[in-house]
Amino acid sequence: MGRTYIVEENVGQYLSNISLQGKPFVSGLLIGQCSSQKDYVILATRTPPKEEQNENLKHPKAKLDNVDEEWATEHANQVSRMLPGGLLVLGVFIIATLEMGNDFQNALRRLVFAVEKAMNKKRLWNFTEEEVSERVTLHICSSTKKILCRTYDIHDPKSSAKPADWKYQSGLLTSWLSLECTVHINIHIPLSTTSASYTLEKNTKNGLARWAKQIEDGVYLINGQVKAEDGDLLEGQKKPSRGNAQATSQPFDVRVLTQLLMSSDRRSTATVQICSGSINLKGAVKCRAYVHSSKPKVKDAVQAMKRDILNTVADRCEILFEDLLLNEIPEKKDSENEFHILPHRVFVPIPGSTVMLCDYKFGDESAEEIRDHFIEMLDHRIQIEDLEIAEEINTACVSSSMNTEASLDNTDDEQPKQPIKTTIALKIQHNIGVIAACAVAVLAAGISFHYFSD
């Protein structure tokens, strides 16, 4: 017996409305949540075509071998940044003409493995052995509307296709429980002389991997309580009726406690390294996660929150590096501070649902640009008034003093009169004797890079 996919009715309507517009096929992503019993699909989004791809696909001899895997995986990476904890790309779909024959299955197989491989490279976490390793492929004939749903085990490159059930259900969008958390981070990444030759991105990712272990091993309080992993998330609360989560519309409050010291039964040794600099990431970020309201387990809710914490910090760093590369911002060679503004998180609800998607907004980006990005990536129109900036604009004070550590609650008489719009701040410095002191408000996060002179 294959897996069962419970699909929001709106997804079926969306797929039916996709027009090929003279092209032999259209591909896209399926978004939702896995569970041990069944998977839930709440969104589908077509992959936006390249301009040159548009011309190629209109050729009468175009085949499904022409599916641009690199373009599709880049779309999947962009979309994955917009998903809160608990949601992920479950698979891919192709809508093709009848003339495409049986070409679609090989194309779908290649696509689903390529997408998963690309997203896995960027993650700070790994799937557990108990988690579902199957991903779905969906083929729809544009003329007959016939659906063929199959799954592949992404952990086995040689796995064969398995049949799966694709069932539409109304009201799926309302059947979700939400969790919210503010996480304070203080990550120090020393740069050894050997790692100094690596890219800034690689050094940051290596440092974040060590921090990720702390997040994974942390203790999670839900509404102020430590709950048994296998316990019912809704224990002690009024459970929602079937297909309705309104009874628990209030989000669960999650607090994270990380271990400061290793346990006494573990030995540790001190290592001395010659370092050429350091990277510091400090501040706080807003995180959200969602679990389906059908028999929700505490461990599933905690896991969804953990992954949102790891994803949002890693994604912001990655977005920064992309922006620096895109704009070719030169590195300053003197002792002047170099200050970059990183994006803060913006949430927007899925219409008719308690589930919210997210995006990242730089200070100079308008609400219209965020709306256009949602349309381009998710092929869904949003209302500007629905945008919710999770992390407010805060005042950051940057000043220089001898041997002063960066602090969240530092105050200075010489604070700038105008607030600096930021949620994460990047500061680059070249003087060994000068360490900048940075006061960052609670809903902000800061990255500082210190490069030492010879």
C-alpha positions in Angstrom: 0.0 0.0 0.0 1.5 3.4 -1.1 1.4 6.6 0.8 -1.7 8.8 0.9 -1.6 12.5 0.1 -4.4 14.6 1.6 -4.6 17.7 -0.7 -6.3 21.0 -0.1 -9.1 21.5 -2.7 -7.7 24.9 -3.7 -4.5 23.1 -4.9 -6.7 21.0 -7.3 -8.3 24.2 -8.5 -4.9 25.9 -9.0 -3.5 22.9 -11.0 -6.6 22.8 -13.2 -6.3 26.5 -14.0 -2.7 26.3 -15.2 -2.5 27.0 -18.9 0.3 25.6 -21.0 0.0 28.6 -23.4 1.4 26.7 -26.3 4.1 25.0 -24.3 4.2 21.1 -24.2 4.6 21.1 -20.4 4.8 23.1 -17.2 6.5 21.9 -14.0 6.3 23.1 -10.4 6.5 22.3 -6.7 4.2 20.7 -4.1 4.4 22.1 -0.6 3.1 20.7 2.7 3.9 18.5 5.7 4.9 14.8 6.1 3.6 12.7 8.9 4.0 9.0 9.7 0.5 8.1 8.6 -0.1 10.5 5.6 1.2 13.7 4.0 -0.7 17.0 3.6 -0.4 19.2 0.6 -1.5 22.8 1.1 0.2 24.6 -1.8 1.4 24.1 -5.3 3.4 26.6 -7.3 4.6 26.5 -10.9 8.2 27.1 -11.6 8.5 30.5 -13.4 10.0 30.0 -16.9 13.1 31.6 -18.2 12.7 33.9 -21.2 14.9 31.8 -23.4 13.2 28.7 -22.1 9.9 30.1 -23.2 11.2 30.1 -26.8 12.7 26.6 -26.6 9.6 25.1 -25.2 7.4 26.4 -28.0 9.4 24.3 -30.5 7.1 21.5 -31.7 9.8 18.8 -31.0 10.4 19.9 -27.4 10.6 17.0 -25.0 10.5 16.6 -21.2 14.2 16.0 -21.4 14.4 19.8 -21.8 13.3 20.3 -18.2 15.8 22.8 -16.8 16.8 21.0 -13.5 19.2 23.8 -12.5 16.4 26.4 -12.8 13.9 24.2 -11.0 16.3 23.5 -8.1 17.0 27.3 -7.8 13.3 27.9 -7.6 13.0 25.2 -4.9 15.8 26.8 -2.9 14.1 30.2 -3.1 10.7 28.7 -2.1 12.1 26.8 0.8 13.3 30.1 2.4 9.6 31.2 2.4 8.4 28.2 4.4 8.1 28.3 8.2 9.0 25.3 10.4 7.0 22.2 9.7 6.4 22.9 6.0 8.7 21.7 3.2 8.8 20.9 -0.5 7.1 17.5 -0.7 7.7 16.9 -4.4 7.2 18.1 -7.9 4.5 18.1 -10.6 4.4 18.2 -14.3 1.4 19.1 -16.5 2.0 17.9 -20.0 0.2 17.4 -23.3 -1.0 14.0 -24.4 1.7 14.0 -27.1 4.5 13.8 -24.5 3.6 10.1 -24.0 5.6 8.3 -21.3 8.5 10.7 -21.3 7.2 12.4 -18.1 8.2 9.6 -15.6 11.9 9.9 -16.2 11.8 13.7 -16.1 9.8 13.6 -12.8 12.3 11.2 -11.3 15.3 13.3 -12.2 13.6 16.5 -11.0 12.5 15.2 -7.6 16.0 13.9 -6.8 17.7 17.1 -8.1 15.4 19.3 -6.0 15.9 17.3 -2.8 19.7 17.2 -3.3 20.0 20.9 -3.8 17.9 21.8 -0.7 19.8 19.3 1.4 23.1 21.0 0.8 21.9 24.2 2.4 20.4 22.7 5.6 22.0 22.8 9.0 19.9 19.8 10.0 19.4 16.2 8.9 16.3 14.1 8.6 15.9 11.4 11.3 15.7 7.7 10.6 12.1 7.7 11.6 11.0 10.4 9.2 9.3 9.7 5.9 11.9 9.6 3.1 9.5 9.4 0.2 8.8 12.4 -2.0 5.9 12.7 -4.4 5.8 13.2 -8.2 2.5 14.1 -9.8 1.8 14.0 -13.6 -1.4 15.6 -15.0 -2.4 15.2 -18.6 -3.5 18.7 -19.8 -6.3 17.3 -22.1 -7.7 14.4 -20.2 -6.9 15.8 -16.7 -5.9 12.2 -15.7 -3.6 12.2 -12.6 -0.8 9.8 -11.9 0.7 10.0 -8.4 3.9 8.2 -7.5 6.6 8.4 -4.8 10.4 7.8 -4.7 12.6 7.1 -1.7 15.1 10.0 -1.8 17.6 8.1 0.3 17.9 5.5 -2.4 19.0 6.8 -5.8 18.0 3.4 -7.3 14.6 3.3 -5.8 11.7 2.6 -8.2 8.4 4.5 -8.3 5.6 3.4 -5.9 1.9 4.2 -6.5 0.3 6.7 -4.1 -3.2 8.0 -3.4 -4.0 11.7 -4.2 -7.1 12.7 -2.3 -8.7 16.2 -2.2 -10.2 17.5 1.0 -11.9 20.8 1.9 -11.0 22.7 5.0 -7.4 21.4 5.2 -6.0 25.0 5.4 -7.8 25.5 8.8 -6.5 22.4 10.4 -3.2 23.7 11.7 -1.6 24.5 15.1 0.9 27.3 15.3 4.0 27.7 17.6 6.0 30.9 18.1 9.4 31.5 19.6 11.9 34.3 20.0 15.5 33.0 20.1 18.4 35.0 21.4 21.7 34.0 19.7 25.3 34.8 20.5 27.6 32.9 18.2 31.3 33.4 18.1 33.2 31.9 15.2 37.0 32.1 15.4 38.8 32.1 12.0 42.0 30.1 12.2 44.8 30.9 9.8 43.9 27.8 7.7 40.2 28.7 7.5 41.0 32.4 6.6 41.5 31.4 3.0 37.9 30.0 2.9 35.0 32.2 1.7 33.1 34.2 4.2 30.1 32.0 3.4 31.9 28.8 4.1 33.4 30.0 7.4 30.0 31.2 8.6 28.3 27.9 7.7 31.0 25.9 9.5 30.5 28.0 12.6 26.7 27.8 12.4 27.0 24.0 12.2 28.5 24.0 15.7 25.8 26.3 17.0 23.1 24.1 15.3 24.2 21.2 17.6 23.3 23.4 20.6 19.9 24.1 19.2 19.3 20.4 18.5 20.3 19.4 22.0 18.3 22.2 23.7 15.4 21.9 26.1 12.1 23.2 24.7 9.4 24.6 27.0 5.9 24.7 25.5 3.7 27.2 27.3 6.2 27.2 30.1 6.2 23.4 30.5 8.6 20.6 29.6 6.4 18.0 27.9 7.1 14.3 27.1 8.3 13.9 23.6 5.7 11.2 22.7 3.0 13.1 24.5 0.0 14.8 22.9 0.6 18.4 22.1 -3.0 19.2 22.9 -3.0 17.4 26.2 -4.9 19.5 28.8 -6.5 21.7 26.1 -9.8 21.7 24.4 -9.2 19.7 21.2 -10.4 21.2 17.9 -13.3 19.6 16.1 -12.6 17.8 12.9 -11.3 20.1 10.2 -11.4 23.1 12.5 -8.5 24.4 14.6 -10.3 27.5 15.8 -10.4 26.1 19.4 -6.6 26.4 19.6 -6.1 29.5 17.5 -3.8 30.9 20.1 -0.2 30.0 19.2 1.8 27.9 21.5 4.6 29.8 23.2 8.0 28.1 22.9 11.1 28.9 24.9 14.5 27.4 24.2 17.1 26.5 26.9 20.5 25.7 25.6 23.2 23.9 27.6 26.0 26.3 28.7 28.4 23.6 29.9 29.1 20.0 28.9 27.9 17.4 31.3 30.4 16.3 33.9 30.8 12.8 32.5 32.2 14.1 29.3 35.9 15.0 29.0 37.0 18.1 27.1 40.4 19.4 26.0 41.4 23.0 25.3 42.7 23.8 21.8 44.9 26.8 21.0 44.7 28.1 17.5 46.3 31.0 15.7 43.4 33.0 14.4 43.3 35.8 11.8 39.9 37.0 12.8 36.5 36.1 14.0 32.8 36.3 13.1 30.2 37.2 15.7 26.5 36.8 15.3 24.4 38.2 18.1 20.8 39.2 18.6 17.3 37.7 18.5 15.1 36.3 15.8 11.4 35.5 15.5 10.5 31.9 14.6 7.2 30.2 13.7 6.3 26.6 13.1 3.1 24.7 12.2 1.8 21.1 12.7 -1.3 19.5 11.5 -4.0 19.2 14.2 -4.6 15.5 13.7 -3.0 13.7 16.7 -0.1 16.2 17.0 2.9 14.9 19.0 5.1 17.1 21.1 8.3 15.8 19.4 6.9 16.8 16.0 6.1 20.4 17.2 9.6 20.7 18.8 11.3 19.4 15.6 9.4 21.8 13.4 10.5 24.7 15.7 14.1 23.6 15.8 14.3 23.6 12.0 12.7 27.0 11.7 15.3 28.4 14.1 18.2 26.9 12.1 16.7 27.7 8.7 16.0 31.4 9.4 19.5 32.2 10.7 21.2 30.3 7.9 18.9 31.8 5.2 19.6 35.4 6.4 23.4 34.9 6.2 23.0 33.3 2.8 20.8 36.2 1.5 23.5 38.7 2.8 26.3 37.0 0.9 24.2 36.9 -2.3 23.5 40.6 -1.9 27.2 41.4 -1.4 28.1 39.4 -4.4 25.3 40.8 -6.6 26.1 44.4 -5.7 29.9 43.8 -5.7 30.4 45.7 -2.5 34.2 46.2 -2.1 35.9 45.3 1.2 37.4 48.3 3.0 41.1 48.2 3.6 41.4 50.7 6.4 40.2 50.6 10.0 36.8 52.1 9.2 33.8 50.1 10.2 31.9 48.5 7.4 28.2 48.2 8.2 25.7 46.1 6.1 22.0 45.8 6.7 20.5 42.3 6.7 16.9 41.5 6.0 14.2 41.1 8.7 11.5 38.5 8.5 8.1 39.3 7.0 5.1 37.0 7.4 1.9 36.8 5.3 -1.1 34.5 5.8 -2.3 31.9 3.3 -5.9 33.1 2.5 -8.4 31.2 4.7 -5.7 29.7 6.8 -3.9 30.1 10.1 -0.7 29.1 8.3 1.7 32.0 7.4 4.4 32.0 4.8 7.5 34.2 5.1 10.0 36.3 3.2 13.0 38.5 4.0 13.0 42.2 3.5 16.0 44.6 3.3 15.5 48.1 4.7 15.3 49.7 1.3 12.9 47.2 -0.2 9.2 48.3 -0.5 6.1 46.3 0.4 5.3 46.2 -3.4 8.6 44.4 -4.0 7.8 41.8 -1.4 4.4 41.3 -3.0 6.0 40.9 -6.4 8.4 38.3 -5.0 5.6 36.3 -3.6 3.8 36.3 -7.0 7.0 35.3 -8.8 8.1 32.5 -6.4 4.7 31.1 -5.2 2.4 32.3 -8.1 0.0 33.6 -5.5 -1.2 37.1 -5.1 -1.0 38.6 -1.6 -2.4 41.8 -0.1 0.1 44.4 1.0 -1.9 45.1 4.1 -1.6 41.5 5.2 2.2 41.7 5.4 3.4 41.3 9.0 6.9 42.5 9.9 7.8 40.1 12.7 10.9 41.9 13.8 10.4 45.6 14.3 12.7 48.3 13.1 15.1 49.0 15.9 17.8 51.5 16.8 21.3 50.2 16.6 24.2 52.2 18.1 27.7 51.5 16.7 30.6 53.1 18.6 34.3 52.3 19.1 36.1 51.8 22.4 39.1 49.8 23.7 38.3 46.2 24.8 34.6 46.6 24.8 32.4 43.6 24.0 29.3 43.7 21.9 26.2 43.9 24.0 22.5 43.6 23.6 21.7 46.1 26.3 24.6 48.5 26.0 23.6 52.2 26.1 25.8 55.1 25.0 25.4 58.9 25.3 26.6 59.3 21.8 23.8 57.2 20.2 22.8 58.3 16.6 19.8 60.5 16.4 18.2 58.5 13.6 17.5 54.8 14.0 19.3 52.4 11.7 16.8 50.1 10.1 18.1 46.6 10.8 17.3 43.3 12.2 20.8 41.8 11.6 23.9 44.0 11.3 27.1 43.1 9.6 30.2 45.0 10.7 33.7 44.5 9.3 36.7 45.9 11.1 40.5 45.8 10.5 42.0 47.1 13.8 43.2 44.6 16.4 42.9 47.2 19.2 39.5 48.4 18.4 36.4 46.3 18.9 33.1 48.0 18.2 30.4 48.0 20.8 27.0 47.5 19.3 23.7 48.1 21.1 21.0 46.1 19.3 17.3 46.1 20.5 15.7 42.8 21.5 14.0 42.2 18.1 17.3 42.5 16.2 20.3 40.4 15.4 23.8 41.4 14.6 26.8 39.9 12.7 30.2 41.5 13.2 33.4 40.4 11.4 36.7 41.3 13.0 39.8 41.0 10.8 43.1 41.4 12.7 46.2 43.1 11.3 49.5 41.4 11.0 
